[in-house]
């Protein structure tokens, strides 16, 4: 795992009395049908869950669902959404993982509708920005974007997706860093909403599952069906 293979987002750690530091984290998501209404679970879980964080998980889900237009009625009545923060570095708060989460939720919901179509985020990417229910990406602000650009600059990431409003400050700061490290290439991609991200094939790759895998799965299902018919 680690930052090299996963899509990451910068987290600013603000511990009482400690100096702030920024690190890169990644998330995984799982969406499954739920029998008892919509449920949202964040791992690792804490007794004092941050309300902003849970609110963002729900908004990201709404944003992802709003992008599914044609087959929405085929979705299960209720869904259970699990979000795993991979580094487990403490209590999460804030919402700047929202845009990335919305994209990953969209991929997962699509798996339920079209299991043969696979969506992937292109390698070596980082994202930042909260997202609202309409899918608009919110800026993190000048001070935060500078710290986040710095942490991404000194990592193995090649492209950093930010809110359009944060793009000028990010580009300005990269120009400054490049004076000292001219060989480091980091592309800043400013976007207004998550649908813009989907329309870019340099960010989201879409592929079909290999036919071989699909046949194997068909055979498995078929074998199961024939076993069930024997007793009759």
C-alpha positions in Angstrom: 0.0 0.0 0.0 1.4 3.3 1.1 1.3 6.6 -0.8 2.8 5.1 -4.0 0.0 2.9 -5.0 -3.0 4.5 -3.3 -4.7 7.7 -4.2 -3.9 10.1 -1.4 -5.1 13.3 0.2 -3.1 15.6 2.5 -4.1 15.7 6.2 -3.1 18.6 8.4 -2.6 17.3 11.9 -3.3 19.9 14.5 -2.6 18.5 18.0 -2.9 20.7 21.0 0.5 22.2 21.9 2.3 20.3 19.1 3.6 21.8 16.0 1.4 21.1 13.0 2.5 18.6 10.4 1.0 17.4 7.2 1.0 13.8 6.0 -0.7 11.9 3.2 -3.4 9.4 3.9 -5.6 7.2 1.7 -9.1 5.8 2.0 -10.9 2.7 1.0 -14.7 2.4 0.7 -17.2 -0.4 0.6 -20.8 0.0 -0.4 -23.2 -2.9 0.3 -27.0 -3.3 0.4 -28.3 -2.7 3.9 -31.4 -4.3 5.5 -31.8 -1.6 8.1 -31.9 1.8 6.3 -28.9 3.8 5.1 -25.8 3.4 7.4 -22.5 5.2 7.5 -19.6 3.7 9.3 -16.1 5.2 9.5 -13.0 3.1 10.5 -11.2 3.6 12.8 -14.2 4.6 15.0 -14.1 6.8 18.0 -16.6 7.5 20.7 -16.5 11.3 19.9 -17.1 11.1 16.2 -16.4 14.4 14.5 -19.8 15.7 13.2 -18.2 17.6 10.3 -16.5 14.3 9.2 -19.8 12.3 9.3 -21.6 15.1 7.5 -19.0 15.0 4.8 -19.4 11.3 4.3 -23.1 11.8 3.8 -22.7 14.7 1.5 -20.1 12.7 -0.6 -22.6 9.9 -0.9 -25.4 12.4 -2.0 -22.9 13.9 -4.6 -22.0 10.4 -5.9 -25.7 9.4 -6.1 -26.6 12.6 -7.9 -24.2 11.6 -10.7 -26.1 8.3 -11.3 -28.9 9.3 -13.5 -30.2 6.5 -15.6 -30.3 3.3 -13.5 -30.9 4.7 -10.1 -34.0 2.7 -9.6 -32.0 -0.5 -9.8 -30.1 0.3 -6.6 -31.0 -1.4 -3.4 -33.5 0.4 -1.2 -30.8 1.2 1.4 -27.0 1.1 1.5 -24.3 0.6 4.0 -21.3 2.8 3.4 -18.0 2.0 5.1 -15.0 4.3 4.9 -11.6 3.1 6.0 -8.8 5.6 6.7 -5.7 3.6 6.0 -3.1 5.3 8.1 -5.1 5.1 11.4 -3.1 8.0 12.7 -5.7 9.3 15.2 -9.0 11.0 15.3 -10.1 12.4 12.0 -11.8 15.7 11.7 -12.6 18.1 8.9 -13.8 17.3 5.4 -11.1 17.9 2.8 -11.2 14.2 1.8 -14.8 14.8 0.5 -14.1 15.1 -3.2 -12.0 11.9 -3.3 -14.5 10.1 -1.2 -17.4 11.1 -3.6 -15.4 9.7 -6.5 -14.7 6.5 -4.8 -18.3 6.1 -3.7 -19.4 6.7 -7.3 -17.1 3.8 -8.4 -18.5 1.5 -5.7 -22.2 2.3 -6.4 -21.5 1.7 -10.1 -20.1 -1.7 -9.2 -23.5 -2.7 -7.9 -25.2 -1.5 -11.2 -22.6 -2.5 -13.8 -20.2 -5.1 -12.3 -18.3 -5.5 -15.6 -17.3 -1.8 -15.9 -14.3 -0.9 -13.8 -13.4 2.6 -12.8 -9.9 3.5 -11.5 -8.2 6.7 -10.4 -5.0 7.1 -12.5 -1.8 6.4 -10.5 0.2 9.0 -8.5 -2.7 11.4 -7.8 -3.7 13.4 -4.7 -7.0 15.2 -4.1 -8.1 17.9 -1.7 -11.4 19.7 -1.1 -14.7 19.2 0.6 -17.7 18.5 -1.6 -21.3 19.5 -1.1 -24.4 17.5 -2.1 -24.4 19.1 -5.6 -20.8 17.8 -6.2 -19.2 21.3 -6.0 -15.6 21.2 -4.6 -14.9 23.7 -1.9 -11.6 25.5 -1.5 -9.4 24.7 1.6 -8.0 28.3 1.7 -4.7 29.9 1.0 -2.8 28.8 4.2 -4.0 25.2 4.0 -3.4 24.8 0.3 0.2 26.0 0.7 0.8 23.4 3.4 -0.9 20.7 1.4 1.0 21.5 -1.8 4.3 21.3 0.1 3.4 17.8 1.5 2.4 16.6 -2.0 5.5 18.2 -3.6 7.8 16.1 -1.4 6.0 12.8 -2.2 5.7 10.4 -5.1 2.6 12.1 -6.5 2.6 13.7 -9.9 -0.9 15.3 -10.1 -2.8 17.2 -7.4 -6.5 17.9 -7.9 -7.6 21.0 -6.0 -10.6 23.3 -6.0 -10.5 25.9 -8.8 -10.5 28.7 -6.2 -7.3 27.2 -4.6 -5.5 26.8 -8.0 -3.8 30.2 -8.2 -2.3 30.0 -4.7 -1.2 26.4 -5.4 0.5 27.3 -8.7 2.2 30.4 -7.2 3.7 28.3 -4.4 4.8 25.5 -6.8 6.7 28.2 -8.8 8.5 29.1 -5.6 9.4 25.5 -4.8 10.6 24.9 -8.3 13.3 27.5 -8.0 15.0 25.2 -5.5 13.9 21.9 -7.0 13.6 22.5 -10.7 13.4 18.9 -11.7 10.3 18.1 -9.6 7.2 17.9 -11.8 3.9 18.3 -10.1 0.8 19.2 -12.1 -2.0 21.1 -10.3 -5.5 20.4 -11.7 -8.2 22.9 -10.6 -11.8 21.7 -10.8 -15.1 23.2 -9.8 -17.1 19.9 -9.3 -16.7 16.2 -9.3 -18.3 15.7 -12.7 -15.4 17.6 -14.2 -13.1 15.0 -12.7 -15.0 12.2 -14.3 -14.8 13.7 -17.7 -11.0 13.7 -17.7 -9.4 10.4 -18.9 -6.1 11.5 -17.4 -7.7 11.3 -13.9 -10.3 8.5 -14.2 -9.7 5.4 -16.2 -12.7 3.2 -17.3 -12.2 -0.3 -18.4 -14.2 -3.5 -18.9 -13.5 -6.5 -16.7 -11.7 -9.2 -18.7 -14.2 -11.6 -20.4 -12.3 -14.5 -18.7 -13.1 -13.3 -15.2 -16.7 -12.8 -16.2 -17.0 -16.3 -17.6 -15.5 -17.8 -14.5 -18.0 -15.9 -12.4 -20.8 -17.1 -14.7 -19.6 -20.7 -14.3 -19.5 -20.4 -10.5 -23.1 -19.1 -10.5 -24.2 -21.8 -12.9 -22.6 -24.6 -10.9 -24.3 -23.3 -7.8 -27.7 -23.3 -9.6 -27.2 -26.9 -10.9 -26.3 -28.1 -7.4 -29.5 -26.6 -6.1 -31.5 -28.4 -8.7 -30.2 -31.9 -8.0 -32.4 -32.6 -4.9 -35.5 -31.7 -6.8 
